Amino acid sequence: AKLTENSAAIEETDRQTLRDAGFSDRDIWDIGSVAGFFNMTNRVASASDMRPNTEYHSSHR
């Protein structure tokens, strides 16, 4: 949540908490990358009023 709501507030202690939970620095990079890309694409979709394709949603449910 911190990465999404206030990314500038992330500190070394946040990364260390993830390391202590068993995540490597590569894992932390991957976590940040995935969260960041989701945040970016959701904002672009909202800004452009992009809506999901109804066929896509109905074909996988």
N, C-alpha and C positions, 0 to 999 in steps of 0.2 A: 504494500500500500504506500509506503514511503516513497518508493521510486516513482509511482504515479502521481502522488499528491504533492510532493515537495522534494524532487530529486536533488536539489542543492543541499539538502540537509543530511544526505547520506555521508556517514563518517567511517573511519577505519573500524570502529567498534561494530558497525553493522556487518561489514565484510567478515570480521573475526567471528561474529556469532554464526555466520553461515559455515565458516571453516570448522568451528567447534562442533557443528551439526554433521560434519563429514563431507562437506562440499569442497572441491578443489578450486583453485583460482580459475581454472578453465571452466568449471561448472558455474562459478559466479559470473563469468563473462557471458556464458550462454543464457543464464537466467536473466541478466540485465538486457541482453540483446533481444530475447523473445518478448520480454515485457515492454521494452522500448518500441519494438516494431508494432506490437498490438496497440500501444498507445497512439503511435503515429497514424496507423491506418484507420483507427476509430475516429480520430480527429479529422482526418481528411474526408472520410465518409460523411461525418456530421456536417462539415463545412460545405460539402458539395451536394448534400441531401441525397446521397447514394443509398438506395434501399436494396436489401438482399433479393436475389432472384428467387421467386416463389417455387419454380421447378427444382432448384437446388435443394431447398429445404424439404420439400415433399418427397424427393427421391431417396433421402437418407434417414427417414423417420418411420 
